[in-house]
């Protein structure tokens, strides 16, 4: 058993996602990420003290923790995502960026972010 999502993604055949004592999903790491297959993860490291920049309409909801800004984009928008991140870097708003495949952690956030204590939110 592990609570480390990165460790689980690399070392388990099957896993269960439990949120607030409830089973939310179970399966292989690949099956839990299946809903995210057409999405990419755009991670932008913002310069210290920088406000969160306005996201373009093609970007998914942002998650910001400290100076780390993460959003999702469609695979078809990869080139415009890179151009947007490069423009932020050139303007001094961001220090660096990375574009990659969705992770098991991203799937966990998707699976649990719309959960209330009573189960899935009605609006989700």
Secondary structure, DSSP 8 states (H G I E B T S, - for coil): --S-HHHHHHH-S-EEEEETTEEEEEE-HHHHHGGGTTEEEEEEEE-TT-------TTB---EEETTEEEEEEEGGGHHHHHHHHHHHHHTTSEEEEEEEE--HHHHHHHHHTTEETTEE-TT-
